[in-house]
Amino acid sequence: MKKGEMVIAVITVPLDYLALVSAGLFSYWLRYLPSLQEARPIIFNLPFEIYAIWVFIIAFVWMLIFALSGMYEISGNKRLQNEATKIIFACSVGILAIILALFSSRQLFSSRFIILAAWICSILFIGFERLIIRLIQRSLYRRGIGVHRVAIIGNGSLGESLLEELSQKPTLGYKVIRRFSVVNDDTIAELRKNKNDLDEIIQLDHNISRNDALRLIAFANENNLAYKYAADLLESRVVNLEIEAIAGIPILEIKKTPLDGWGRVFKRVFDIFFSLMFIVLFSPVFLAAILLIKFDTPGPVLFKYKRVREKGKTFDFIKFRSMYDGSHQLRYDKGFLAANKNLREGSPMIKIKDDPRITTAGKILRRWSIDELPQLFLVLTGKMSLIGPRPHEKEEVDNYQGRHKKVLSIKPGITGLAQISGRSDLDFEEEIRLDTYYIENWSIMLDISILLRTPLAVLRKRETL
């Protein structure tokens, strides 16, 4: 641990407290703006002095929530996305605690605006403060201040990749002092000579013998250096690792996705909240779509058929009907496929160019992805998620190769990384690659980003899946 990282971690605590207090007071000031009072007169009676005292007390409680959320972990290389996720989560838990406290104490505080503003402002104020700290730290790293001075052990592609990454991105806070291809007496002698210029040793060579690795660990321990080992398991880049002790033996587990454990809980809460909100928000669109379908062609409003979700389970997938009634099965008719071009020839998927089965109303619904809206009810019931790989039909999944089946490890989604990156313009392999990236790198912030970018993808003049 670098001293500079400890200093920044310590400074962050009072700055967070100041940001929280500022957010609370700013929310009160906003409510008393003349323009807002004209639109909605103030009916509560809470003097500023009393409100300010409560803000100082509540901010202290929030600091405890921040600490429990891992916001004060000492590290010089925090991912921006991870830190933003923690800020949103901790502030949301804090505001929820306030609401529950008001409810349980039966205290009437009628200014919902202040509570909502405090939540938004706390996220913005803390986020801005943390961003300034990050920019200052990166500026120091560029000047070589507070960087981790490392010795790299090993050759090969992994070593070259790390060297290139560290040289191109000085803001990561690492500076390579020496590099050794092998471990022998000369290596240890050189390390001993440079020990005062080193902070840590990173071993990248997985072919180094056990005895040589132990020599490196012993040297690091003797000279108060950190020792790190790059686990290039199965010659693949594994991001999600978890270590647990079984009978005193450290066992390394490769996690398929961060959605294991609490991640799944957070995502479910996210799905319930936003699916309910969208169902209410788009209720006029639901009604318009129903009328459009009924007046266009005979048949049911909804089209229901089987698709495959996580773990290979099938479920009833629903959409607004966009094809002539009974025409769906033509996609597996050899004569129909011979007469129409499959845009995904050579993949498990079938996508017909200028599909003659689509109705006039269906073209409108598909152009704006309105046909997908009924799936919000599947999200609410837990069969789907808002964000995730698109579910495919069983006949298509049966043609998956082994590497494709990873997309079946989580719930399917209405939209996803593949959809906002090209929708149906992507080839199947690229879609699988993007879905796999999402599964391995999931976070609440990634879900929010995809959700915000989905309307832009719909506005582009491309066909839907």
Steps between C-alpha positions, in 0.01 A plus 500: 500500500640839401502780754332729246207260468456502877507882506237522224279245679520700824431834325201348318310441826454867608449605137218246465342632819525858372346396166208326674429799724518731197257276309251507788516877545488562125181290476334721764608814311360360174159444658481866601572637152223748406427326171448167678285657771274648233458162332448311828456705819681382815268335751749358749645689795861405563733785604839501331687479832331173598533363146874583496558315830332191359708527181823491703379195696367311196820570304696325775272193476544501124876491548456169682296371205779616267756310703290181501456536122877486448542862397810543716702207374862608462605448140664717240341327202124514553279455194287808438197285421531305825540815707197662335294188570596510869409870524154447349438191712615659829302822442190298408530291817545821700190668360301178545608495866367856542164405345470192721594704810231760422245226439579301814504808725169619347651841439331696221752666273301604195783636286564208268693744282771549764541124544523443124732800454721382788538158335591646160724773643685258727586280201607801293697673778681184613561398139646841413720503811630149428563595137711799607702275735548248218618771258747635757633150567540430128677833455747398773550161334589670170772687687626178655374590847359214705540238226557129570855412394498142377730226379343266245601135487431318173495528124229411250182666382370566850815692595496698177131581546555626855805706403310662215200573722709656778711707261196633312297573813715671765177595681475138617774589747764239410858544384708203383851526648643164390392200297646150529435206270613229744555451872855409601776622730573797272132601510493496880827695510358768267180518700703542818699779335178683400292420808490862618353603164226234504156474659385168359582197286255374238552144378357438152685182404293194588782261410722613787570210733348482846840550665572812293157641581565439870834682467319803358240493778772468765693791350185714491421419864856571615505839331141608574396484135157398369492179297238455228432209272311522168279191479460440126277200558429266209674749270202734524442833666295428810358806676261364762698301755414418858721335760360291783671279753396135510663304785759777524591472130445811281278400207458728197153506342432643154172690520293497183357844572491770772125429504565212737394583857397855587535612139195291414302665783593853389411421139161358602416815698613706199273295270191527720535875549557591136257247348218639718596854406511421127167312508333810644693738274426311179137409578369739228737332251365158604146618425597651163682180398199284591266715289745506209533120493123438534413736214781375272465121468293224664660303780605538864666815630781308668721238341618236745758231431783313669849642543796388709614679814777438757615142558325388182148534645217587261237765573205669331646799318249772406500787253241715334408305185683651202445216248197347333337252734650150466794605279777461758572133426583585139850595619576127523341416164769408244299641211450831680869524593602418143281781367616759756850606601617413851714793616670274756593215273762274660394580858239336724276804445239562231437859392298551180571802282183697411298237685163459316334371818512842668176700496465873437442560869790266578742714300409800713523305824836347408644828375458650848543173697147540636438129437743423786313698768285208634826341616500755783247271669742208460765713672259577783424129551869407496517301175707769329717797592500849352863456394654176377559279196196470272321163536496273195274219391575141594569403138765773487651415839529135395751618237715690751863399531656460844633857523157643416330342800648745751217740410265252670667558839283805584144616436426624147427869454282737301806701401871442537852597403462329162175684425636849569815418302326423174171323565435248218788639289749299708605154394428217743860455621532871581170487688630207706827684570317809629258294709792306650676827588182619672470178701863515616504874575149569630438793732201718585672789322536290185127422516416869542729589208333242272154614608581864421651412161212277389271786383786630283537155344126491429514842336762378257335372185581136548284193530433338834587147587 
